[in-house]
Amino acid sequence: MPKMKSHSGAKKRFKITANGKVKHKKSNLSHILTGESRKHKRHLRGTTTLRKQDAKHIKDVLPYK
């Protein structure tokens, strides 16, 4: 049986932690931010973990992570 391919877009956007959780960057922080409050932009910084249900789908498309 041939090797499975990893999803190229998911490889760039998600990382798997040592405990098996899936980390990702929050969205809506790329451009046209003049209308957003400082507080909202501040809370979009950094990374967060996906919920268990969503993480299962990401692990399916990243078989070797």
C-alpha positions, 0 to 999 in steps of 0.5 A, spaced: 500 500 500 502 506 498 504 512 503 498 517 504 499 524 502 498 529 508 494 535 506 499 541 504 494 547 506 493 543 513 501 542 514 502 550 513 496 552 518 496 546 524 501 544 529 500 537 533 503 538 540 506 533 544 500 531 548 496 530 541 492 537 541 492 541 535 495 548 535 493 554 530 493 561 529 487 565 530 483 568 524 481 575 522 488 579 524 491 580 517 488 586 514 483 592 514 484 592 522 482 600 523 475 598 525 477 593 530 478 595 537 485 594 541 482 589 545 479 585 540 486 585 536 490 583 542 485 577 543 487 575 536 494 574 538 498 568 539 495 561 538 490 557 541 488 549 541 482 546 537 476 543 540 477 535 540 471 534 535 475 539 530 482 536 532 480 529 529 479 532 522 485 535 522 489 529 524 486 525 519 489 529 514 495 529 517 497 522 518 504 523 519 504 528 524 
